Amino acid sequence: MDVGITIQRAYEKQHPWVDLSAIGFCYVIDFATMGQINRQTQRKRRVRRRLDMVYPLVSGTLPKSQSWPASPGAAAAPPVPACACPQCLLVMSVKATVSAAGPGTATLQPRKAPPAPPPAPKAPVPAPGAKAPDGAAVVRGSLKPLAAQGGRRQAASTPALSSAGSAASPPGAGTSKVSRPSLGTLNRSHLQRLAIAQSRVLIASGVPTVPVKNLTGSSPVNPALAGITGILMSAAGLPVCLTRPPKLVLHPPPVSKSEIQSIPGISHTCRKTTKKQAKKGKTPEEVLKKYLQKVRHPPDEDCTICMERLSAPSGYKGPQPAVKPDLVGKLVKCGHVFHLHCLVAMYNNGNKDGSLQCPTCKTIYGVKTGTQPPGKMEYHIIPHALPGHSDCKTIRIIYNIPPGVQGPEHPNPGKSFTARGFPRHCYLPDSEKGRKVLKLLLVAWDRRLIFAIGTSSTTGESDTVIWNEIHHKTEFGSNLTGHGYPDINYLDNVLAELAAQGITEESLVQEKD
């Protein structure tokens, strides 16, 4: 907003351009071409003036920027209150350092021959083999071509180097006699200490870090890219802080068979599923009779299935069930009203397992089952703790579903389906609530609700095994993808997802019966 106010003031005064150097940005805004010009790289970008923005959002006055025509006699405006964001703090610190260092310490100039140092009794002795301090003349290793290309310009590389150069210069020295150290005059250990100190300052000030892989590894490719990235970002005036990225920890440390334990209160350590056929002998009309009450006088509202008025016949145009299209029924538990014709059609298009789910409030009638392909589920305790659950061991679940052919309940019967990423390892804390979640997951597995066949949301592959709205934690020691620990709300969230599938503590009693 401060930059916007500065540009707007120059625009209202009908100046052809405005220089933003006075407020910490090396750009010139050309109002004739509506372009932004970088004074260092001469790169041009388009600028647009918007009238739909809330303006202004700050109060106070700004430092006077240089614009045409210049008004040298105008009094200097009082400074604006400093912004507290990290970028503004960094810009202001650089400006303060440059101002304290004196003229010529951070401006780009044509390369000149290094002047002879003034005679002094306590002049510092250069290291053996070191040359005269030149902005980019002395470099090492693979950066020689870059140094030769960038040797035409001379600038202070960092605020720390600028202040060091100004401290070593005699008071009142001009631009042509400023002696500044360069990166080439520092040995490797000095450069490392300087980089570490600058990184700590940037991290402490809230500057976002740039994670770089293999920064200290044996391969020279990634460290080289990291160095080039740092050079380019520094040249653009951006803060750089190279850090190591966090590691993805999918699996626990190796566990021997003797360390694996069964889960108390749960029999066996493995469970298999096969295709369960729907119960035969009952028509859809007979199934719905258990959950519906006939309504003689329909309310004056729409059926949420066909979107026709309940007082009018059903608008369903598919295969006609053996029910009159004008009959209306009310579900017993939730009380929502639909055409019987629409409910029978919806049931025929589902799993036909004897259950019904209200399309309005998702209340489940009967026992809901899914279309999960045949597979195996293993579960046991391993002697390692999850992040955030250091007081208990870990329950490991291993799902394994092989590829096969789709059945009549699947989207494309007779067509083969794939099973990517199996076996899949999932983790729960071995706590009271974690064991409760495991017992309910076993019910969901028996009812074929954990997996389904469909289109993967991550790869876009169709006719493949996918998760079925019950989230699992597949990262053991990290949470980079959102599927790991620590996550204090996960157990409560998965209990809610299981309840949405009709699986609660009452389901455990039903399974025992």
N, C-alpha and C positions, 0 to 999 in steps of 0.2 A: 504493500500500500504506500509506503514511503516513496518508492521509485515511481509508482503511478502518479502520486501527487506532484512530484518534481517534473515529470513529463507533461502532465496536464497544465501546469503553470506556464511552461514554455510554449505549449500549444495555444493556450488562450492569449498569450502575448504575440502570437503570430510570428514566432521565431522560426526560421527555416530549419534549424537543428538545435540539439541540446547535447552537451557532453556530461556524462554521468560519472566522470572520474572523481568529482568532489565528494560523492557519496559512496565511494568504494567499488565502483564497477567500471571496467575499462571499455565502455560502449559509447557510441555516438548514435543518436536517433535522428534520422533524416526524415523530416515531415513531408518533403516534396515527393519522395519515393516511398514513404511509409516503410522504411527499412531500418534495421539495427545493424551497425557495423562494429565488428570487434577491432579495436585499435591495434592489437598485437598480431592477429592472424589475418586481418582484413576480410574475414568471412562475413557475408551479409545474410540476414534473415528477415522475413516479412514481419511487420508489426501491424496489429489490428486495434482500433479504438472501439471499445464496446460501450454502449449506452444503457445496457440492462443490468449493470452492476451497482450494488450499494456503495456509495462514494460520498465522502471519504469515511474510513473506518478508524482513523486516528486523529488526535488533536495536537495542536502545537505547531511549531515552525520547523523548517528544515534548513540544513546548510545550503547556501546559495550555490547552485550549479553553474558551470560555465556555458552560456548559450549566446547566440548572436541576435542582436548586437550586444556587445559587452557594455557593461555599465560599471567601470572601475570606481566611480565615485560613490556608489551605493554603500550604505553601511552594512556590515556583516550581521546576518540574522542570528539570533540565539540558537543554540543547538537543540535538536529534538531529543526528547527522552530516549535513552538507549533501549533497543529491543533486547529481549532476553533469550531469543532463540539461538541455537548453537551456531547457525550460519552467520548471523549478524555478530555474535560474539567473536567468531574467528576473524571476520572481515575487519572489525574494529581493532582487534589486537594487532593484526598485520599493519593496519594504517598507523597505529600508535608506534609500532616498532620502526616503521619506515620514517615517520616524522622525527623520532628520536635519533635515528641514524644519520640524518642530514640529507641533503640533496645528492642524487646520483647513486644511491645505494640500491634502489629497486626499479630503476628505469632502464629500458632497452636502448642501447646505443650501438653505433657502428664500432667494430673492433678496432682498437688502437694498440700501438706498441706499448708494452708495460713500461711505465716510467721508472727511472732509477730510484731506489729507496733513499729517503733523506738520511744524511749521516746522523747517527745517534749512538751514544756510548753503550746502550743496553738493547741494541737491536736483536730480535730473535734470529737464531741461526737456523736456516732451513735444513731439513733432513737430507741425507746423502741421496743424490740423484734427483732431487726435487727441482722443478723449474720455477720461473717467476710466476706469481699468482695471476692467472688469467681465468676468465669466467668459465671456459669449457675447454681449455687447451690441453689440460693434463688429465687424461682418463686412462683406464686400464682395460685389458682383456677385450671382450666382444663388443664394447661400446665405442671403439675407436672410430668406425664409420659415422656413428651418430654424433660423436664429438666433433669430427671434422665438418659435418654438415651444420651443426649448431654453433660452431666457433665464431660465426659472424656476429653473434649477439652476446652481450655480457649482462648478467643479471644476478641478483642474489637468489640462491636456490631456495632457502627457507628463511623464516623470520629469525631463527637462531643464528644463521650464518650472517644475515644482514647486521644484526646487532653486534656480532663479533667483529665484523669489518669496521663498523663505525667506531667501536671502542679502540681499535688499534690505530685509527687515523689521527693525525694531529688536529687540534682544534682549528676551525676555520679553513680546513683544506677544501679546495675546489673539486669539481667533478673530475677533472683530468688527473688529479693526483691522489685519488682515493685508492688505497691498497686494501683489497678484499681477499680473503681466503676462498679457495674453491674446493670442490669435492676431490679434485685430483691431489691436493696437498695433504689430505687426510689419509691415514692408513686404514686397513680393513677394520681393526678393532675400534678406532675412533668413529668410523662410519656406523658400525653396529651399535655403539653406545648412543650415538646421536639419533639413529632410527628408533631405538627402544624408548629413549626419553621422549621423543616427539609422539610416538604411538601412545604412551601412557598419558600424555597431556591431552591428546585428542579423545581418547576413550573417557577420561575423567570429565571432559567438557561436553560429552554427549554426542560427539561426531559419529555418524554411522560408520561401522567398520566394513571392510571389503574382505570376505573370507576367500582365501586362495588355497587350493589343494596342493599338497606335497611341497610346501614352501621350504622345508628343510630336508627333503628326500634326496635320493641319489640321482633321480632323473633331472637333467638340466632344462627340460622343456617348460614345465609349469613354473619353476622359480624365475626363468627368464621372462615369461609372459607376465608374471607378477611384477617384476622390475619395470618392464616397459609400461604396464598399466599405471604404475605409480608415477613414472616420469611424465606420461601424457596428462594424467589428472593434475599433477603439480603444475605443469605448464599452463593448464586451463584455470588455475587458481582454486582448485578443489582440494579439500583436505583428504589425505590418504592415510589409512591405517590398515596394514595387511595383517590378518589374523588367521589362525587355523580354524576351519569349519568344524562344527561338531560332527561326530561320527555316528552313523546309523548302526544301532545294535539290535539286530533282529532276533538273535538266538542267545541263550544263556551259555555259560562255559560248559565244556563236555561233562556229561553225567554218566557214570557207570551203571550197569543194571542193578548192582547191589545197593546203590543210593536211591533208586526209584522206589517209592512207597505207594501202596494203595490208599484210597481216601476213606477215612472212617465214616461209617454210616451209609456208604454206597457200595453195593455189591458189584463184583467184577471190575475190570478195568477196560473193557471193550464192549461196544455195542454195534451191531450191524442192522441195516434196514433192507427190506426188499419192497418190491412194488405191492402196495395194498390196493386191491380193487374196491370200488365202491360197492356198498351193500345193495344187493339186487332184491327184487320183489316189491319195491316201493316206488310208485310214480312220483313225479315232482308235486303233483297236487296233494298226494297223501303226506309228503314231507312238510309242505307248507301249512297244512291244517293244524299241525302241532303248535305253530308259532303265530297264528293269525286269528283274528276275530272279524267276522263279516260286519260291514258298515252299511246300514240301510239308507241313511241320509248322509251322503258325502259332504264334507265341508267345502266351502267356496275357495279352493286353493288349487295349486298345480301339483300334479304327480311329478316328483323329482327324477323319475326315470325317463318318461316320454315327454315331459314338459307340457302335457295337455291338461285341461281342467279335469278334476276328479269327477265332476258331474257329467262329463262327456265320455264317450268310449275311448279306450286306450289308443295311443298313436303308434304303437309298435307295428312295424311293417315286415318283420322277419317271418320265419316259420311260425305258423299260428298254432299255439297250444290249445288243448281241449278245454278251454275256459272261456266263458263269455267275456267279451272285451269291456263290458260296462260294469262288471263286478268290482267292488272296492273292499279292501281288507286293511285292518290295523294290526301292527305288530304288538305283541303282548307286553314286552318289557319297556320299550322306549316310546310306544304310542304313535309312531309315525305311520301315515296312511298312504297307500299306493294302490294302483290297479292290480288286481290279481293276475291279469294277463301279463303285465310287465314283470311281476315278481317271478312267475313261472319261466318267462323267457330269460331273465337274469340267472336263475338257478340252472337252466339248461346250458347256459354259456360258461358256467363255472366248473368246479371240480366234481360236482354231483356226489358229494360225500355224505349227504344227509344233514349238512349244516347250512346256515344262512347268515349273511352279514348285512345289517341295515345299510343301505347306500347313503343315508343321510348322516347318522351319528356313529356308524361302524360298530354298533352293538352286535355281538356274536350270539347266535342261537344254535345250540347243539355243540358238537366238537369239531372245530375247524381243522382240516388237514390240508397239506400242500402237495406239490408235485415233485418233490426232491428225488433225484435219481438214486439208485442203490449205492451204498457205500459203507464205510466203517468209521466209527468214532472211538478214539482211545483217550483215556484220561488217567492221570496219576500225579503224584507230588514229587517235586524235585527240590533239592536242598539249596535253593538260591532265593534271594529276596528281590522283589520288584521295587523300582524307585517309588518312594512314597509309602511303601509297606515294608519297612525294614524289620518290623516286629514279627513277621511270619514268613513261612516258606511260600512256594508258588505252585499253583495247579496248572499243569500243562495239558492242553487239549490238542489232539492231532486228528484232523479230518482228512480222509482219503476217499476220493470218488474217482473211479476210472471213466474214460470216455465210453460211449455206447450209442445206442439207437433210441430215438425218442418214442415214447409210448403214446397211446391214444389221449392221455391227459395233457400232453405237452403241446407247444405251439405248432410244430411241424411233425406230425406222426410219421414214423418210418424213415425220417432223415437222421443221419448221424449227428452227434453233438460232441464238442470238445470239452476237456476239463483241464484248464491251465492252472499252474501254480500249486498243484497237489503233490505231496501232502502239505496241508496248511497248518501251521503251528499257532496256537492262540494261548493266552495266559490270563489267569485270574489269581488274586491273592488268596492264600489258604487261610482265610478268616471265616467267621461265622456267616457273614453276608456273601462272601465269595463261594462258599459251599452251597448256599441257598441258590445262587445264580446257576451253579453247575447242575443242580438237581432239576431246575426248570429248563435248562438247555437240553438235558437228556429227554425231557418230555417233548420239547420242540423237535428234537431229532427223531423221536419215535413217530411224531405226527408229520414228519417230512416238511418242516417249515423253515429250516435254517438255510437251505439252498434252493435254487430254482434254475430253470433253463430259460435263457433270454439273451438280451444284447448287453454286452459289457459296457459300463459307463466310462471306463478308463481306456480301453483299447478300441471300442466300437465294434468288436467282433460279435456276430450273431450266432445263435445256436450253440451257446457255450454255458457252462455252469457259473452262476453268479450268486452273490449274497442276497438274502431275501429279507431285508429290512430289520435284521437283528445284528447290531454292530458287535464286532469282536476286536480285541486288542492283539495285533500280530507283531508288535515290537516289544522286545523284552526289556532292553536297557536304555531306551531313548523314546522320544516322542516327536520326532522330526516330521512325520507324515500325519500326525494327529491320531494314529492308531497305536499309541503306546502309553507309557506311564512316565511321570505321575499324572493322574487325572482323578481328582477327588469326587467328581460327579458321575463317573462311568458306571459304577454298580447300580446307582439309582436310575440312571438313564436306560440301562439295558433291562432292568426290571420293568420299567414303563413300556419299553418296546415289546417285551414278552407279554405283558398284560394286553397290549393292543392286538396281539395274535390270539388272545383268549387263554393265555397260560398264566395262572396265578397259583397261590398256595393251595387253593381248592382243587386245582388240577392234579397235585400230588396225591391227594386223597382219592380222587377218581381213578388214577392210574393203579393205586394199590387195590381198589375194589375190583 
